[in-house]
Amino acid sequence: MSIILFEQRITPRITRFVLGRIAGALILIFVIEAFYVLTASAARLDNWPEYMAYYDLLAEGFRAGHLHLALEPPAELLAKANPFDVQYAKYWLGDGSLYEGHYYLYWGPVPGLILAAVKSLFHIVQPVADVYLVFSFFSVAAIATTCLLDDMRLRLFPRLPYPLFALTVLACALGNPVPYLLASSSIYQAAIAGGQAFLTAGVYFAFSAIRDTQATPPPVWRLLATGTMWACAIACRVSLAPAIGFLVVVSAVLAEEPVSGRAGTFRVIRNGTYLGIPVGLGCSALLVYNKLRFGSWLEAGVSVQLTTWVFRFSPRYFLPNLHQYLFRLPTFSCRFPYAIVPYEVPIEDVLPKWVPFHYGYGTPEPVAGMAWAFPLVWMVPVAIVLALPTARKVFSDRKGFLSAAQLSWNRAVLWCLVAFGTMASLTFVAPLGLYMATMRYLGDICFGTALLATLGSWTLYARASRRWHRRFATLLCVGLGGCTIVLGLLLGYQGYGEHFRRSNPDLSATLVRKLSLCD
């Protein structure tokens, strides 16, 4: 009888708790989506500005049964002895790839496949601009991040106040450069956003398997779902492949409690197999895709690209790029939107004298350093300092002093630290070695950096043992998170091409007149 009465009391509480979590997550997602819509549309809700529709050309090519674009090169270009000569740029499909009389894209095919499926399913006839793909992919990434952080709060940081959780979620989704990339979206942003959408979705599925202490071994469907998401991420942006390969290994090792001997080896191999099969199949499909288009397994179209800026990669560009992506200051003003990221800044005004200038390196593109434009990044060192010692206990507790629950908690924290750190570093190897820096490449690390900074801020709050320590941690996290949101939205007002001023000049003039702090 007492058990029945207990169940009658506890069941409504559990139901209210679950419904409260769902309602809170939905409210946060609604707020994020509202800002995404306003930014992408320049507040023109029923008439979004459209800049490029390259993926629509690829989708139409797929629907027509071939791998090249639906747009054919002009006869004047094909008649030239060297159509790649810059003097014929007026005939080009800018940044497209030209091979044997057809246009191709060097960006990953998955966004085009998705768009082709959607257009066929809903019988869409008109072209679909890339902005809608960027919006959809960043929305998926924001939803996956919200679900992941909600899961982390429930399992790892149950005492975290909900307002602090909500502010962190908004900072992760609205911080720079996401709003900036939503403004004046094109094929470049679509590939980056697609990679982040599937990468974060895979990370969410991986965490749901790793943190589950009741499931040993982890459910196969979660491992397969993780691998499938990561395979799609590579097929959007191939530069994510090194990071995803490392994530597969880390997740395979930490998916269960560490066990020595053959049993532990078998578990790692089992988990790695289920994670790696979709990734391996996806990479193999990309190789075949390249072979069918260009006759080479490793040619994605970069060497036959129609561009005036040829890709140049070198380790000597790492230091100047790192300095720009971390510390380059926006131009602050008393006029709305207060922070501007200009083009064509002289290199001596961007890089200090102690950073060597290398031949061929330029500063033509806008960049806002994360230290100033994404203040939450200052919590990344906190994550490393505070979370790493706790996570090390996973392998150092040889005498069994920790309980199963403590070991599981430490294992999940260690995985978060390594996974988020990988998303914030290995995904950025290719952009760091290019001959210039640009704001859109920050999209490759924005969610990983935000998640790693979140781990640091939440760990700081959880480790605060005294009331004033907790108040200080709360004020610090709120201040950094709030500034991250505000700066992200202000920079998103600008975008690559003064998005609001060009697409909604009346509203832009009103905002400048009413919100500027000076004439």
N, C-alpha and C positions, 0 to 999 in steps of 0.2 A: 504493500500500500504506500509506503514512504517513497519507494522508487517511482511509482506512478505519479505521486504528487510532485516529486522533484522534476520529472520530465515535463509535467504540465507547466511548471514555473519556468524552466530553463529554455524550452522550445520557443516560446514567443520572444525571449531575449535574443536568441540566436537569429531568429527570423528578422527581427528589427535591426540587428547588427549587419546582417548581410544586405538587407535592403538599403540601409544607410550607406554602406560602402558603394553599392551600385549607384545610388542617387548622387552621392558626392562625386564619383568619377564622371558620371554623365554631365553634371553641372560644369565641372572643369573642362571637359571636352567641348561642351557647348561654347564656353567662353573663348577657348582657343580657336575653335572653328569660326566664331564671329570675327575675331581679329584677322584670321587668315583670309576670310572672304573680303573684309574691308580693305585689306592691304592689296590682295591680288587684283581686285576690281577697281582700285583707286576710289572706293566708295560709290562706284557706279554699279549697283548690285545686279541690274538686269542687262548690263552691256559691258562685259569685261574687255579691257584693252588686250589686243592680241599682237604679239611681236613676231613669232615664228611658228611654223607648223611642220617641222622636219619629221617628227615621228609619225605624223599623219601620212606623209609621203611613203614612209616605210611600211606603215600598216596597210595602205592601199596596194603597195607592191605585194605584200604577203597575200592579201585577199585576191589579187590577180594571179597568184600561183608562181611568182618568181621572187628572187632575193634582192633585186635592185629596186631603186625607188620608182614610184609611179611617174616621176618627172624625168623626161629624157633631156640630155644635153643638146644645146642648139647646134645646128649643122655648121655654123661659122666656127664654133670651138673645135669640133671634131675634124675640121678641115685643116687646122693648124698643124705644123710639123711638131711643135712642142706646146701642147695646150696648157701646160703647167707654168708657162712663162707669165710673169706678173702683168705684162702688157695686155694680156687677154682677160684680165680679171673681170671686166664688165660682162663677160659671158658666163662666168662661173656661178655655180651654186656654192656660196661662200662656206668654207670649211667642210664641204662634202668631199667624197673620194671619187675619183674618175678612173674607171678601169674597163678597157675593151668596149668603149662606147656607151657605158651606163654609169649612172650615179649610184653611190653606196654611202653608208654612214659608218664611221669607225666607232661610234658609240654602241653600247650593248643592245641586243635585239629585244630583250624582254618587255620594255615599255611599248615597243611597236607591236609585239604579239598580243599584249593585253589590250591595246587600243583596237587592234583588228578584231579581237574577239568581242569586245564591247560594241563596236559599230555593227558587227554582223548580228549580234544578239538583239540589239534594239533598233535595227534597221536605220541607222544614222547615215545620211547621205552627205551632208555638208562637212567640210573639213573641220577637224578638231585641233585647236591650237595647243601648243606645248604647255601653256599656262595651266590648263586644266589637269594635265598630268602632274605638273609640279605641285599644284594644290592638293591633288589626291594623294600623292606619295608622302608629302610632308604631313598630311592629315593622318595617314597610317602610322608614320613614325611617331607622331604626337600621341596617338591612341596607345600604341605599344609601350611608349615611355610611361604614360600615365598608369597603365596596368602593371608594368614592372615596378614602378615606385610604390604603388599601392600594395603590391605583394611584399616588397621589401619592408615597408612600414609594418605590415601585419606580422611578418615572420621574424624580422631582425630588430626592429625599433618600435615595439608596441607602445612605448610611453611617449612617443613623439606627438606633440600637439597637432591637431588637424590643421589649424591655420598655417603653421610652418610647413607642413606637408603640401598644402594647396599652393602656397607661394612658390615653393621649390618646383612643383610641376609646371606652373606658369612660366617660371624663369627658364626651365629646360626647353619649353616649346616656343617661347616668344623671344628668347635671347638672340642676339646677333650671331650668325648671319641669316637665320631663317626668314624673318620678315623682309630683309634686304633682297634675298633671292626670290621670294614670292613676288616682289615688285619687278616688273619688266622681265618676266620669266621666259625662258627659251630652251632650246635643246640642251644647252650646257647644264642649266639648273635641273632639267628633267632627269638626266642621267645620274647626277649627284643625288637628287632627292629619291630616286628609285633605289639606289644603292643603300641609302640610309633607312628607307622604309623596310626593306627586307632584312637588313642587318639588325636593326633594333627588334623586329618581330622575332627573328631567330634567337636573339639574346633573351627575350622574354620567355620563349619556350624552353630554352636551356635552363634558365633560372628556376622555372616551374618544376623541372625534373630534379635539379640539384638540391633545392631546399626541401623537397618532400622526404621527410625522414621515415615515412611509413612505407614507401615504395622502394624495395630492394630486390632485384635491380630496378632502375628507372623504367617507366613504361616505354615500350618500343615506339609507340606513336609519337611521343614527345621528342624522342631523339630523331626520328625520321622527319618530323615537322621542322625541327631546328635545322637539320641539314638541308631540307628543301628550301627554306627561307634563305639560307646562306648561299645556296647555289644560284638562286634568283638574284641575289645581291651582286654576285660576281658577273652574272650575265647582264647586269645594268652598268656596272663600273668595274672593269677587270682589275683596276689598281687595288681593290679590296682583297684580292686573292691571298696575299701573304698574311694579312691579319686574320682572315677566316681560316686559313690552314692552321695557324697557331691556336685559334679558338677551338677548333675541333680537338686538338691534342689536349689542351687544358681541360676542356669539358669532359673528355673521355676519362681523364685521370681523376677529376674531382666529382664525377657524377655519383660516386658511392664513397663510403668510408674507406680510407686507405687500408689495404690488406697486403701483407707481405707474402712472398712465395708465388707458387703457380696460380693459386686462386686469384690473387690480386692482378697478376698479369692477364689472366683470362678475362677478368671483368673489364680491364682497360681495353683489351682488344675487342671485346663484344661491344662496348659502348662506342669505341672509335669506328667500328664497322658500320653501325647504324647511323652515326653522324656523318661518316665519310662517304657512304654510298651515294646519296643524292648529290653531294658536292662533286664527287668524281664523275658522275653521269653528266652533271651540268657543264663541267669543264670540258669533257669529251665532246659534248654537243657543240660547244663554242669552237673547238678545233675543227670539227667537221664543217661548221658554218663558214669558217674562214677558208677552208679548202675549197668548198663549193663556189665561193665568191671570187677568190683571188688566186686559186691554185696553190696556195701555201697554207700549211697548218697554223703558222704563227703570224701571218699577215692579217691584221685587223682593218687595214685601210689607211694607216697613218702615213706610210711611205708614198701613197698616191693621193695625198690630200691636196685640195685646192686652197692654198692659204699663202698669205704674205708673211706669216709668222711660223716658221718651221720649228717644231719641237726640238729643244736642246736640253739634254739632261746631263748634269755633272754634279759630283759631290761638292765641288767648290762653290756651288750656289746654296748649299745648306745653311751656312751661317747668315748671309744677308737675308735669305727668306725667313729663317727662324726669327731674326730680329724684327722683320716687318710684321710677321703674323702675331708676334707677341707684344711689341712695343710701339708700333707706328701709331702716332696720334692722329685722330680726326682733327679737323679745323673747327674750333668752337666759336660760336657767335652769339650775340644777344638777340638775333633774329631767328624766328622759328624756321626750321626745326632744330636750331641751336648747334647741331653737330653735322658737319658736312665732310664727306670723303671725296676729295678731288681727284681728277685724272691728271696725268702728265706732270707729276711733281719732280723737280730736279733731284737727281740721285743724292747729291750732297745734302739736300734738305731732309732726306728720308733716313739715310744711314749715317751713323757717327763715324768719325775718322778711324776708330780702331777696328771697324769692320772692313775687311779688304774689298775693294772694287775689282771685280773680275771682268775681263773683256767679254762683251756680249750680254751682260746682265743689264736689265732695264727696269724702269719704274713707271710704265705707262698706265697701269691699271689702279683703281681705287682699292685700298685696304685699310681696315681699322684694326689695330692690334687688340688681341683679346684681353690683355691686361687692363685696357681702358674701356673697350666696347663691350666686354663680357666680364664684369667684375667678379662674378661667382667663380671664375677660374682661380682666384687666389685661395680657394679652399682645396685645390688639388694637392698641394704639399701637405696640407693637414690630413688628407686621406692617407697619404703614404706614411706619414709619421705615426698616426694613431691607429690605423687599421692593420698595418703590416705586422706589428708585434703580436696582436691578437690572432691574426690569421696563421702565423708561424706555428702556433700550438697544434695545428692539425697534424704535423709530422713530428713534433717534439715531445708529445705526451706519450712516451714509451712505457711509463709505469702505470698508466691507466688512472691518473688522478681526476681526469675530467669525465663527466657523465656523457651518455650518448647524446643528450640534448645539447650540451655545451660543445661537443665535437662537431655536431651537425651545424650549429650556429657558426663556429669558427670556419668550417669548411665553406659555408655559403659566403661568408665575408671574404675569405681568400679568393673564391671564384669571382666575386664582384670586383675586387681590387684588380685582379689580373685581366678579367674580361674588359672592364671599362678602360683600364690602362691601355690595353691593346687597341680598342676602338679609338682612343685618343692619340695614338702614336704610330703604329704600323700602317694604319690606313693613310698616313700622310707622307710616306716615304717618297712616292712618286711626285707629288706637288712640291715637296721641299727641294727636289733636285732640278726643277725647271728654271729657266732663265729669267723668270719674273714671278712676282706674287700678285694675286688677285683675290677679291673678296669671296668669289664663289668656291674657291678651293677650301676655305674654312668650313664649308658644308660637309666635307669628308670627315671632320672630327668634331662637329658641333655637338652631336648627341652623346658621343663617347666622353668628351670633356665635361659636358653638363652632368652626366651620370657619375663620373669620378668625383667631381666637385660636390655633388649631392651626398655621396658616400662620406666625404670629409666633413661636411657641415652636420650631417645627422650623427656621425660618430662623435664629433665634438660635443654636441648636445647630450648624447647618451653618456659620455664619460664625465660630464659635469656633476660633481658630487655635492656641491654646496649651492645654496639658492642664488647667491650672487654670481657664481660661475655659470649657472644655467641662464640667468638673465643676460649676462654678457654674451654667451653663445647665441641666445635668441636674437639679441640686437644685432650682432654681427651678421648672422645669417639673413635676417630680415633686410638689413641695409644693403648687403651685397646682392641679394635676390631682387629687391625692389629696383635698385639701380640697373641691374641686368635687363629687367623687363622694360623700363623706361627707355634705355638707350637702344634696345633692340627695335622698339616701335618707332623711335625717332629716325633711326637709320633706315628702317623699312619705308618710311615716308619718301625717302630719296630714291632708293634703288639705283640700278646702273644708269638709268637715263632720266633722272628727275621725274620719277613715275607719276606722282600726283600732279605736279605742275603742268606736265604735258597732257595727261589724260583727263584731268578734272581741274582746269584752270580757275574756274569760278570758286570752287571750294578751296583750292590752294591759296588764292588771293585773300579769301576771308580768314583762313587760319593764320596766315602770315600777319595780316592786319591786326587781328585780335589777340594773338598769342605772343607776338614779338615783344621783347622787353625794351626795345629802342626803336627809333625811326629808321 
